[in-house]
């Protein structure tokens, strides 16, 4: 498998519940990619910014998407494909 760093802002469809944040889809390269499963969630701190990271499985591979709780931006961080 090959991991590619992306670092691009993406439009994301999300459900916020008392139990957490659940990504349903995101748009990348003019395609809507449906999330099949969220596998991991973790936090990092970048200066004053708290970042929530998600590892997800979707059509075509594995993706890491982050959500910046300060500026409310979603970023596609990495893609791993077969």
MODELLER restraints for C-alpha pairs under 7 A, 6 or more apart:
rsr = mdl.restraints
at = mdl.atoms
rsr.add(forms.Gaussian(group=physical.xy_distance, feature=features.Distance(at['CA:1:A'], at['CA:80:A']), mean=6.53, stdev=0.5))
rsr.add(forms.Gaussian(group=physical.xy_distance, feature=features.Distance(at['CA:1:A'], at['CA:81:A']), mean=5.80, stdev=0.5))
rsr.add(forms.Gaussian(group=physical.xy_distance, feature=features.Distance(at['CA:1:A'], at['CA:82:A']), mean=4.75, stdev=0.5))
rsr.add(forms.Gaussian(group=physical.xy_distance, feature=features.Distance(at['CA:2:A'], at['CA:80:A']), mean=5.51, stdev=0.5))
rsr.add(forms.Gaussian(group=physical.xy_distance, feature=features.Distance(at['CA:2:A'], at['CA:81:A']), mean=5.85, stdev=0.5))
rsr.add(forms.Gaussian(group=physical.xy_distance, feature=features.Distance(at['CA:2:A'], at['CA:82:A']), mean=6.69, stdev=0.5))
rsr.add(forms.Gaussian(group=physical.xy_distance, feature=features.Distance(at['CA:3:A'], at['CA:78:A']), mean=6.72, stdev=0.5))
rsr.add(forms.Gaussian(group=physical.xy_distance, feature=features.Distance(at['CA:3:A'], at['CA:79:A']), mean=5.67, stdev=0.5))
rsr.add(forms.Gaussian(group=physical.xy_distance, feature=features.Distance(at['CA:3:A'], at['CA:80:A']), mean=4.37, stdev=0.5))
rsr.add(forms.Gaussian(group=physical.xy_distance, feature=features.Distance(at['CA:3:A'], at['CA:81:A']), mean=6.94, stdev=0.5))
rsr.add(forms.Gaussian(group=physical.xy_distance, feature=features.Distance(at['CA:4:A'], at['CA:78:A']), mean=5.55, stdev=0.5))
rsr.add(forms.Gaussian(group=physical.xy_distance, feature=features.Distance(at['CA:4:A'], at['CA:79:A']), mean=5.27, stdev=0.5))
rsr.add(forms.Gaussian(group=physical.xy_distance, feature=features.Distance(at['CA:4:A'], at['CA:80:A']), mean=6.36, stdev=0.5))
rsr.add(forms.Gaussian(group=physical.xy_distance, feature=features.Distance(at['CA:5:A'], at['CA:77:A']), mean=5.95, stdev=0.5))
rsr.add(forms.Gaussian(group=physical.xy_distance, feature=features.Distance(at['CA:5:A'], at['CA:78:A']), mean=4.49, stdev=0.5))
rsr.add(forms.Gaussian(group=physical.xy_distance, feature=features.Distance(at['CA:5:A'], at['CA:79:A']), mean=6.62, stdev=0.5))
rsr.add(forms.Gaussian(group=physical.xy_distance, feature=features.Distance(at['CA:6:A'], at['CA:76:A']), mean=6.23, stdev=0.5))
rsr.add(forms.Gaussian(group=physical.xy_distance, feature=features.Distance(at['CA:6:A'], at['CA:77:A']), mean=5.13, stdev=0.5))
rsr.add(forms.Gaussian(group=physical.xy_distance, feature=features.Distance(at['CA:6:A'], at['CA:78:A']), mean=5.25, stdev=0.5))
rsr.add(forms.Gaussian(group=physical.xy_distance, feature=features.Distance(at['CA:7:A'], at['CA:75:A']), mean=6.08, stdev=0.5))
rsr.add(forms.Gaussian(group=physical.xy_distance, feature=features.Distance(at['CA:7:A'], at['CA:76:A']), mean=5.58, stdev=0.5))
rsr.add(forms.Gaussian(group=physical.xy_distance, feature=features.Distance(at['CA:7:A'], at['CA:77:A']), mean=4.57, stdev=0.5))
rsr.add(forms.Gaussian(group=physical.xy_distance, feature=features.Distance(at['CA:8:A'], at['CA:75:A']), mean=5.37, stdev=0.5))
rsr.add(forms.Gaussian(group=physical.xy_distance, feature=features.Distance(at['CA:8:A'], at['CA:76:A']), mean=5.38, stdev=0.5))
rsr.add(forms.Gaussian(group=physical.xy_distance, feature=features.Distance(at['CA:8:A'], at['CA:77:A']), mean=6.86, stdev=0.5))
rsr.add(forms.Gaussian(group=physical.xy_distance, feature=features.Distance(at['CA:9:A'], at['CA:73:A']), mean=6.94, stdev=0.5))
rsr.add(forms.Gaussian(group=physical.xy_distance, feature=features.Distance(at['CA:9:A'], at['CA:74:A']), mean=5.66, stdev=0.5))
rsr.add(forms.Gaussian(group=physical.xy_distance, feature=features.Distance(at['CA:9:A'], at['CA:75:A']), mean=4.23, stdev=0.5))
rsr.add(forms.Gaussian(group=physical.xy_distance, feature=features.Distance(at['CA:9:A'], at['CA:76:A']), mean=6.19, stdev=0.5))
rsr.add(forms.Gaussian(group=physical.xy_distance, feature=features.Distance(at['CA:10:A'], at['CA:26:A']), mean=6.53, stdev=0.5))
rsr.add(forms.Gaussian(group=physical.xy_distance, feature=features.Distance(at['CA:10:A'], at['CA:27:A']), mean=5.95, stdev=0.5))
rsr.add(forms.Gaussian(group=physical.xy_distance, feature=features.Distance(at['CA:10:A'], at['CA:28:A']), mean=6.33, stdev=0.5))
rsr.add(forms.Gaussian(group=physical.xy_distance, feature=features.Distance(at['CA:10:A'], at['CA:74:A']), mean=5.70, stdev=0.5))
rsr.add(forms.Gaussian(group=physical.xy_distance, feature=features.Distance(at['CA:10:A'], at['CA:75:A']), mean=5.54, stdev=0.5))
rsr.add(forms.Gaussian(group=physical.xy_distance, feature=features.Distance(at['CA:10:A'], at['CA:76:A']), mean=6.29, stdev=0.5))
rsr.add(forms.Gaussian(group=physical.xy_distance, feature=features.Distance(at['CA:11:A'], at['CA:26:A']), mean=5.62, stdev=0.5))
rsr.add(forms.Gaussian(group=physical.xy_distance, feature=features.Distance(at['CA:11:A'], at['CA:27:A']), mean=5.45, stdev=0.5))
rsr.add(forms.Gaussian(group=physical.xy_distance, feature=features.Distance(at['CA:11:A'], at['CA:74:A']), mean=6.94, stdev=0.5))
rsr.add(forms.Gaussian(group=physical.xy_distance, feature=features.Distance(at['CA:12:A'], at['CA:25:A']), mean=5.84, stdev=0.5))
rsr.add(forms.Gaussian(group=physical.xy_distance, feature=features.Distance(at['CA:12:A'], at['CA:26:A']), mean=4.21, stdev=0.5))
rsr.add(forms.Gaussian(group=physical.xy_distance, feature=features.Distance(at['CA:12:A'], at['CA:27:A']), mean=6.51, stdev=0.5))
rsr.add(forms.Gaussian(group=physical.xy_distance, feature=features.Distance(at['CA:12:A'], at['CA:74:A']), mean=6.93, stdev=0.5))
rsr.add(forms.Gaussian(group=physical.xy_distance, feature=features.Distance(at['CA:13:A'], at['CA:23:A']), mean=6.07, stdev=0.5))
rsr.add(forms.Gaussian(group=physical.xy_distance, feature=features.Distance(at['CA:13:A'], at['CA:24:A']), mean=5.45, stdev=0.5))
rsr.add(forms.Gaussian(group=physical.xy_distance, feature=features.Distance(at['CA:13:A'], at['CA:25:A']), mean=5.12, stdev=0.5))
rsr.add(forms.Gaussian(group=physical.xy_distance, feature=features.Distance(at['CA:13:A'], at['CA:26:A']), mean=6.05, stdev=0.5))
rsr.add(forms.Gaussian(group=physical.xy_distance, feature=features.Distance(at['CA:14:A'], at['CA:21:A']), mean=6.85, stdev=0.5))
rsr.add(forms.Gaussian(group=physical.xy_distance, feature=features.Distance(at['CA:14:A'], at['CA:22:A']), mean=5.59, stdev=0.5))
rsr.add(forms.Gaussian(group=physical.xy_distance, feature=features.Distance(at['CA:14:A'], at['CA:23:A']), mean=4.47, stdev=0.5))
rsr.add(forms.Gaussian(group=physical.xy_distance, feature=features.Distance(at['CA:14:A'], at['CA:24:A']), mean=5.55, stdev=0.5))
rsr.add(forms.Gaussian(group=physical.xy_distance, feature=features.Distance(at['CA:15:A'], at['CA:21:A']), mean=5.88, stdev=0.5))
rsr.add(forms.Gaussian(group=physical.xy_distance, feature=features.Distance(at['CA:15:A'], at['CA:22:A']), mean=5.15, stdev=0.5))
rsr.add(forms.Gaussian(group=physical.xy_distance, feature=features.Distance(at['CA:15:A'], at['CA:23:A']), mean=6.48, stdev=0.5))
rsr.add(forms.Gaussian(group=physical.xy_distance, feature=features.Distance(at['CA:16:A'], at['CA:22:A']), mean=6.46, stdev=0.5))
rsr.add(forms.Gaussian(group=physical.xy_distance, feature=features.Distance(at['CA:23:A'], at['CA:35:A']), mean=6.87, stdev=0.5))
rsr.add(forms.Gaussian(group=physical.xy_distance, feature=features.Distance(at['CA:24:A'], at['CA:34:A']), mean=6.20, stdev=0.5))
rsr.add(forms.Gaussian(group=physical.xy_distance, feature=features.Distance(at['CA:24:A'], at['CA:35:A']), mean=5.28, stdev=0.5))
rsr.add(forms.Gaussian(group=physical.xy_distance, feature=features.Distance(at['CA:25:A'], at['CA:32:A']), mean=6.66, stdev=0.5))
rsr.add(forms.Gaussian(group=physical.xy_distance, feature=features.Distance(at['CA:25:A'], at['CA:33:A']), mean=5.42, stdev=0.5))
rsr.add(forms.Gaussian(group=physical.xy_distance, feature=features.Distance(at['CA:25:A'], at['CA:34:A']), mean=4.38, stdev=0.5))
rsr.add(forms.Gaussian(group=physical.xy_distance, feature=features.Distance(at['CA:25:A'], at['CA:35:A']), mean=5.25, stdev=0.5))
rsr.add(forms.Gaussian(group=physical.xy_distance, feature=features.Distance(at['CA:26:A'], at['CA:32:A']), mean=5.73, stdev=0.5))
rsr.add(forms.Gaussian(group=physical.xy_distance, feature=features.Distance(at['CA:26:A'], at['CA:33:A']), mean=5.39, stdev=0.5))
rsr.add(forms.Gaussian(group=physical.xy_distance, feature=features.Distance(at['CA:26:A'], at['CA:34:A']), mean=6.81, stdev=0.5))
rsr.add(forms.Gaussian(group=physical.xy_distance, feature=features.Distance(at['CA:27:A'], at['CA:33:A']), mean=5.96, stdev=0.5))
rsr.add(forms.Gaussian(group=physical.xy_distance, feature=features.Distance(at['CA:33:A'], at['CA:58:A']), mean=6.69, stdev=0.5))
rsr.add(forms.Gaussian(group=physical.xy_distance, feature=features.Distance(at['CA:33:A'], at['CA:59:A']), mean=6.62, stdev=0.5))
rsr.add(forms.Gaussian(group=physical.xy_distance, feature=features.Distance(at['CA:34:A'], at['CA:58:A']), mean=5.92, stdev=0.5))
rsr.add(forms.Gaussian(group=physical.xy_distance, feature=features.Distance(at['CA:34:A'], at['CA:59:A']), mean=6.82, stdev=0.5))
rsr.add(forms.Gaussian(group=physical.xy_distance, feature=features.Distance(at['CA:35:A'], at['CA:56:A']), mean=6.67, stdev=0.5))
rsr.add(forms.Gaussian(group=physical.xy_distance, feature=features.Distance(at['CA:35:A'], at['CA:57:A']), mean=6.09, stdev=0.5))
rsr.add(forms.Gaussian(group=physical.xy_distance, feature=features.Distance(at['CA:35:A'], at['CA:58:A']), mean=4.59, stdev=0.5))
rsr.add(forms.Gaussian(group=physical.xy_distance, feature=features.Distance(at['CA:36:A'], at['CA:57:A']), mean=5.62, stdev=0.5))
rsr.add(forms.Gaussian(group=physical.xy_distance, feature=features.Distance(at['CA:36:A'], at['CA:58:A']), mean=5.10, stdev=0.5))
rsr.add(forms.Gaussian(group=physical.xy_distance, feature=features.Distance(at['CA:37:A'], at['CA:56:A']), mean=5.68, stdev=0.5))
rsr.add(forms.Gaussian(group=physical.xy_distance, feature=features.Distance(at['CA:37:A'], at['CA:57:A']), mean=5.19, stdev=0.5))
rsr.add(forms.Gaussian(group=physical.xy_distance, feature=features.Distance(at['CA:38:A'], at['CA:54:A']), mean=6.97, stdev=0.5))
rsr.add(forms.Gaussian(group=physical.xy_distance, feature=features.Distance(at['CA:38:A'], at['CA:55:A']), mean=5.99, stdev=0.5))
rsr.add(forms.Gaussian(group=physical.xy_distance, feature=features.Distance(at['CA:38:A'], at['CA:56:A']), mean=4.31, stdev=0.5))
rsr.add(forms.Gaussian(group=physical.xy_distance, feature=features.Distance(at['CA:38:A'], at['CA:57:A']), mean=6.33, stdev=0.5))
rsr.add(forms.Gaussian(group=physical.xy_distance, feature=features.Distance(at['CA:39:A'], at['CA:55:A']), mean=5.50, stdev=0.5))
rsr.add(forms.Gaussian(group=physical.xy_distance, feature=features.Distance(at['CA:39:A'], at['CA:56:A']), mean=5.51, stdev=0.5))
rsr.add(forms.Gaussian(group=physical.xy_distance, feature=features.Distance(at['CA:40:A'], at['CA:54:A']), mean=5.79, stdev=0.5))
rsr.add(forms.Gaussian(group=physical.xy_distance, feature=features.Distance(at['CA:40:A'], at['CA:55:A']), mean=5.06, stdev=0.5))
rsr.add(forms.Gaussian(group=physical.xy_distance, feature=features.Distance(at['CA:41:A'], at['CA:53:A']), mean=5.53, stdev=0.5))
rsr.add(forms.Gaussian(group=physical.xy_distance, feature=features.Distance(at['CA:41:A'], at['CA:54:A']), mean=4.68, stdev=0.5))
rsr.add(forms.Gaussian(group=physical.xy_distance, feature=features.Distance(at['CA:41:A'], at['CA:55:A']), mean=6.46, stdev=0.5))
rsr.add(forms.Gaussian(group=physical.xy_distance, feature=features.Distance(at['CA:42:A'], at['CA:52:A']), mean=5.88, stdev=0.5))
rsr.add(forms.Gaussian(group=physical.xy_distance, feature=features.Distance(at['CA:42:A'], at['CA:53:A']), mean=5.28, stdev=0.5))
rsr.add(forms.Gaussian(group=physical.xy_distance, feature=features.Distance(at['CA:42:A'], at['CA:54:A']), mean=6.85, stdev=0.5))
rsr.add(forms.Gaussian(group=physical.xy_distance, feature=features.Distance(at['CA:43:A'], at['CA:50:A']), mean=7.00, stdev=0.5))
rsr.add(forms.Gaussian(group=physical.xy_distance, feature=features.Distance(at['CA:43:A'], at['CA:51:A']), mean=5.60, stdev=0.5))
rsr.add(forms.Gaussian(group=physical.xy_distance, feature=features.Distance(at['CA:43:A'], at['CA:52:A']), mean=4.65, stdev=0.5))
rsr.add(forms.Gaussian(group=physical.xy_distance, feature=features.Distance(at['CA:43:A'], at['CA:53:A']), mean=6.06, stdev=0.5))
rsr.add(forms.Gaussian(group=physical.xy_distance, feature=features.Distance(at['CA:44:A'], at['CA:50:A']), mean=6.04, stdev=0.5))
rsr.add(forms.Gaussian(group=physical.xy_distance, feature=features.Distance(at['CA:44:A'], at['CA:51:A']), mean=5.19, stdev=0.5))
rsr.add(forms.Gaussian(group=physical.xy_distance, feature=features.Distance(at['CA:44:A'], at['CA:52:A']), mean=6.61, stdev=0.5))
rsr.add(forms.Gaussian(group=physical.xy_distance, feature=features.Distance(at['CA:45:A'], at['CA:51:A']), mean=6.05, stdev=0.5))
rsr.add(forms.Gaussian(group=physical.xy_distance, feature=features.Distance(at['CA:49:A'], at['CA:68:A']), mean=6.68, stdev=0.5))
rsr.add(forms.Gaussian(group=physical.xy_distance, feature=features.Distance(at['CA:49:A'], at['CA:69:A']), mean=6.78, stdev=0.5))
rsr.add(forms.Gaussian(group=physical.xy_distance, feature=features.Distance(at['CA:49:A'], at['CA:70:A']), mean=5.65, stdev=0.5))
rsr.add(forms.Gaussian(group=physical.xy_distance, feature=features.Distance(at['CA:50:A'], at['CA:68:A']), mean=6.18, stdev=0.5))
rsr.add(forms.Gaussian(group=physical.xy_distance, feature=features.Distance(at['CA:50:A'], at['CA:69:A']), mean=5.71, stdev=0.5))
rsr.add(forms.Gaussian(group=physical.xy_distance, feature=features.Distance(at['CA:50:A'], at['CA:70:A']), mean=6.80, stdev=0.5))
rsr.add(forms.Gaussian(group=physical.xy_distance, feature=features.Distance(at['CA:51:A'], at['CA:66:A']), mean=6.47, stdev=0.5))
rsr.add(forms.Gaussian(group=physical.xy_distance, feature=features.Distance(at['CA:51:A'], at['CA:67:A']), mean=5.62, stdev=0.5))
rsr.add(forms.Gaussian(group=physical.xy_distance, feature=features.Distance(at['CA:51:A'], at['CA:68:A']), mean=4.61, stdev=0.5))
rsr.add(forms.Gaussian(group=physical.xy_distance, feature=features.Distance(at['CA:51:A'], at['CA:69:A']), mean=6.08, stdev=0.5))
rsr.add(forms.Gaussian(group=physical.xy_distance, feature=features.Distance(at['CA:52:A'], at['CA:66:A']), mean=5.55, stdev=0.5))
rsr.add(forms.Gaussian(group=physical.xy_distance, feature=features.Distance(at['CA:52:A'], at['CA:67:A']), mean=5.11, stdev=0.5))
rsr.add(forms.Gaussian(group=physical.xy_distance, feature=features.Distance(at['CA:52:A'], at['CA:68:A']), mean=6.50, stdev=0.5))
rsr.add(forms.Gaussian(group=physical.xy_distance, feature=features.Distance(at['CA:53:A'], at['CA:64:A']), mean=6.87, stdev=0.5))
rsr.add(forms.Gaussian(group=physical.xy_distance, feature=features.Distance(at['CA:53:A'], at['CA:65:A']), mean=5.83, stdev=0.5))
rsr.add(forms.Gaussian(group=physical.xy_distance, feature=features.Distance(at['CA:53:A'], at['CA:66:A']), mean=4.29, stdev=0.5))
rsr.add(forms.Gaussian(group=physical.xy_distance, feature=features.Distance(at['CA:53:A'], at['CA:67:A']), mean=6.39, stdev=0.5))
rsr.add(forms.Gaussian(group=physical.xy_distance, feature=features.Distance(at['CA:54:A'], at['CA:64:A']), mean=5.56, stdev=0.5))
rsr.add(forms.Gaussian(group=physical.xy_distance, feature=features.Distance(at['CA:54:A'], at['CA:65:A']), mean=5.22, stdev=0.5))
rsr.add(forms.Gaussian(group=physical.xy_distance, feature=features.Distance(at['CA:54:A'], at['CA:66:A']), mean=6.09, stdev=0.5))
rsr.add(forms.Gaussian(group=physical.xy_distance, feature=features.Distance(at['CA:55:A'], at['CA:63:A']), mean=5.80, stdev=0.5))
rsr.add(forms.Gaussian(group=physical.xy_distance, feature=features.Distance(at['CA:55:A'], at['CA:64:A']), mean=4.58, stdev=0.5))
rsr.add(forms.Gaussian(group=physical.xy_distance, feature=features.Distance(at['CA:55:A'], at['CA:65:A']), mean=6.58, stdev=0.5))
rsr.add(forms.Gaussian(group=physical.xy_distance, feature=features.Distance(at['CA:56:A'], at['CA:62:A']), mean=5.78, stdev=0.5))
rsr.add(forms.Gaussian(group=physical.xy_distance, feature=features.Distance(at['CA:56:A'], at['CA:63:A']), mean=5.30, stdev=0.5))
rsr.add(forms.Gaussian(group=physical.xy_distance, feature=features.Distance(at['CA:56:A'], at['CA:64:A']), mean=6.36, stdev=0.5))
rsr.add(forms.Gaussian(group=physical.xy_distance, feature=features.Distance(at['CA:57:A'], at['CA:63:A']), mean=6.36, stdev=0.5))
rsr.add(forms.Gaussian(group=physical.xy_distance, feature=features.Distance(at['CA:60:A'], at['CA:81:A']), mean=6.50, stdev=0.5))
rsr.add(forms.Gaussian(group=physical.xy_distance, feature=features.Distance(at['CA:61:A'], at['CA:80:A']), mean=5.75, stdev=0.5))
rsr.add(forms.Gaussian(group=physical.xy_distance, feature=features.Distance(at['CA:61:A'], at['CA:81:A']), mean=4.68, stdev=0.5))
rsr.add(forms.Gaussian(group=physical.xy_distance, feature=features.Distance(at['CA:61:A'], at['CA:82:A']), mean=6.98, stdev=0.5))
rsr.add(forms.Gaussian(group=physical.xy_distance, feature=features.Distance(at['CA:62:A'], at['CA:79:A']), mean=5.90, stdev=0.5))
rsr.add(forms.Gaussian(group=physical.xy_distance, feature=features.Distance(at['CA:62:A'], at['CA:80:A']), mean=5.03, stdev=0.5))
rsr.add(forms.Gaussian(group=physical.xy_distance, feature=features.Distance(at['CA:62:A'], at['CA:81:A']), mean=6.47, stdev=0.5))
rsr.add(forms.Gaussian(group=physical.xy_distance, feature=features.Distance(at['CA:63:A'], at['CA:78:A']), mean=5.70, stdev=0.5))
rsr.add(forms.Gaussian(group=physical.xy_distance, feature=features.Distance(at['CA:63:A'], at['CA:79:A']), mean=4.64, stdev=0.5))
rsr.add(forms.Gaussian(group=physical.xy_distance, feature=features.Distance(at['CA:63:A'], at['CA:80:A']), mean=6.27, stdev=0.5))
rsr.add(forms.Gaussian(group=physical.xy_distance, feature=features.Distance(at['CA:64:A'], at['CA:76:A']), mean=6.18, stdev=0.5))
rsr.add(forms.Gaussian(group=physical.xy_distance, feature=features.Distance(at['CA:64:A'], at['CA:77:A']), mean=5.40, stdev=0.5))
rsr.add(forms.Gaussian(group=physical.xy_distance, feature=features.Distance(at['CA:64:A'], at['CA:78:A']), mean=5.07, stdev=0.5))
rsr.add(forms.Gaussian(group=physical.xy_distance, feature=features.Distance(at['CA:64:A'], at['CA:79:A']), mean=6.57, stdev=0.5))
rsr.add(forms.Gaussian(group=physical.xy_distance, feature=features.Distance(at['CA:65:A'], at['CA:74:A']), mean=6.92, stdev=0.5))
rsr.add(forms.Gaussian(group=physical.xy_distance, feature=features.Distance(at['CA:65:A'], at['CA:75:A']), mean=5.60, stdev=0.5))
rsr.add(forms.Gaussian(group=physical.xy_distance, feature=features.Distance(at['CA:65:A'], at['CA:76:A']), mean=4.53, stdev=0.5))
rsr.add(forms.Gaussian(group=physical.xy_distance, feature=features.Distance(at['CA:65:A'], at['CA:77:A']), mean=5.47, stdev=0.5))
rsr.add(forms.Gaussian(group=physical.xy_distance, feature=features.Distance(at['CA:66:A'], at['CA:74:A']), mean=5.61, stdev=0.5))
rsr.add(forms.Gaussian(group=physical.xy_distance, feature=features.Distance(at['CA:66:A'], at['CA:75:A']), mean=5.20, stdev=0.5))
rsr.add(forms.Gaussian(group=physical.xy_distance, feature=features.Distance(at['CA:66:A'], at['CA:76:A']), mean=6.54, stdev=0.5))
rsr.add(forms.Gaussian(group=physical.xy_distance, feature=features.Distance(at['CA:66:A'], at['CA:77:A']), mean=6.72, stdev=0.5))
rsr.add(forms.Gaussian(group=physical.xy_distance, feature=features.Distance(at['CA:67:A'], at['CA:73:A']), mean=5.73, stdev=0.5))
rsr.add(forms.Gaussian(group=physical.xy_distance, feature=features.Distance(at['CA:67:A'], at['CA:74:A']), mean=4.63, stdev=0.5))
rsr.add(forms.Gaussian(group=physical.xy_distance, feature=features.Distance(at['CA:67:A'], at['CA:75:A']), mean=6.58, stdev=0.5))
rsr.add(forms.Gaussian(group=physical.xy_distance, feature=features.Distance(at['CA:68:A'], at['CA:74:A']), mean=6.62, stdev=0.5))
